[in-house]
Amino acid sequence: MLGIATGITTHYLVLGVSLLLLASVLASKASERLGVPALLMFLFVGMLAGSEGPGGIHFDDPHLVRLLGTFALAYILFAGGLDTDWRSVRPVFRSGIILATAGVLLTAAFVAAFAVGALGFTWLQGLLLGSVISSTDAAAIFAVLRSRRVSLKGQLKPLLELESASNDPMAIFLTITMLRLVGDPTASWWSAFPSFVRQMLIGGAMGLLLGKAVIYLVNRVRLEYEGLYPVLTMAMVLLIFGTTETIGGNGFLAVYLAGVVLGNADFIHKRSLERFHDGLSWLMQIAMFMTLGLQVFPSHLAPVIGSGLLLSVFLMLAARPLAVMICLVRSGLTFREKLLTSWAGLRGAVPIVLATFPMTAGAPQAEMIFNLVFFVVITTVLLQGRTLTRVARWLRLDRPIRLRPRMPLEFERTAGSLRTSMMELVVPPDSRAAGQPIIHLGLPAGALVAMIQRNGEYLVPNGGTEFQPGDVVLVLGEKKVLESTKQLLTT
């Protein structure tokens, strides 16, 4: 249980929370130079503040960690869905879903075989360990790449985004199923399959339907204060999760799909709501990782260092690569692309949260599973994370991130402007618009060139302003008008 002295005053508690949050934010800056995800720094902040660190905060409550993790994961997955561009992931949808389902199952099975043969686990305990550790973390992967100003070629980036964002529900389902089988060894393995199908079908349907319902509600409701719209969407995320779980579906899949539906649709205050949920997602990740850091006792990790290293090496060099190669056998990806996909299997928050499930259920080897998973997450992030960009360069699959200057002007949809959008266009050197004044181009009726960014400066154009190669042009108009303008300026 939470072992904070009852005599502590409120202002000390508030001060402590503020210092932990501030330390986490500053640690994220240090993570860029170290080349490790900020999430790992949040974890270290929690460990330093814990009972065996300088902070001395005694915390041992896996039930609270699991509850907090459930809330946090719901908002994190919803934010991940909001950020998913369906047009980019559609070409890799089949491969991504196979990795997120069969890949998770295969990884769990391979880890189970290793745990039985090398760690002395039973098959049920080994499958429980494999299920807990089977999902990957997109935030960890792309935080490493961004810190090195590196992106990935071809379809690798959307493939990894889709896999990492959609494999959590499968890992959660497997973990809960294995806990049920560990608790009742006489239960039938095959009885879990209908439950899996039901949870996924209900979760998928509820996510799509309630995602559409959120769009309708946000566009139709007329709230007097704009600040209430984030509160509305926060409530809807929990409503989607809770309703889906209540009727037997997978709530995590539902909130992710609802986020995808919203992220690829038009609704009022979209930009501000996306920024809000991005910030909320970061807050949830900080809170969750700090809490997980508080929950772990570093002295308990020492006995599992040898086993943890062996498990990490097996996961990185055998379990993950084998699962990827099998799942992507007909994907059309090259061998080099499959190798990089295998190496980009960083673990993150979800395995550590899932590792608290056996502890709350009183399962055998629960503490060892938690410590092993915690150790494996740290080692995979450090080893794979710090070498990911080098491997991408070695395989010639890296490309520099193109950082586009941010316009000092934003367009926010309101109830009366749902048909109007804003688009940023870059004028290529071979464009027929280059060197031509705006008035001579014959822009479609309804297209408004609001601003031009050129050589780090911002221009408010008029009819006589000439477009130059490399100009970033901000255009307002309806969708059809914007598409016509795009063809005119970029071809």
Buried (B, 14 or more C-beta within 10 A) or exposed (E): EEEEEEEEEEEEEEEBEEEBBEBBBEBBEEBBEBBBBBBBBBBBBBBBBBBBBEBEBBBBBBEBBBEBBBBBBBBBBBBBBBBBEBEBBEBBBEBBBBBBBBBBBBBBBBBBBBBBEEBEBBEBBBBBBBBBBBBBBBBBBBBBBEBBEBBBBBBBBBBBBBBBBBBBBBBBBBBBBBBBBBEEEEEEEEEBEEBBEBBBBBBBBBBBBBBBBBBEBBBEEEEEEEEEBBEBBBEBBBBBBEBBBEEEBBBBBBBBBBBBBBBBBBBBBBEBBBEBBBEBBBBBBBBBBBBBBBBBBBEBBEEBEEBBBEBBBBBBEBBBBBBBBEBBEEBEBEEBBBBBBBBBBBBBBBBBBBBBBBBBBEBBBBBBBBBBBBBBBBBBBBBBBBBBBEBBEEBEBBEEEEEEEEBEEEBEBEEEEEEBBBBBBBBBEEBEBBEBBBEEBEBBEBBBBBBBBBEEEBBEBEEEBBBBBEBBBBBBBBEEBBEBBBEBBBE
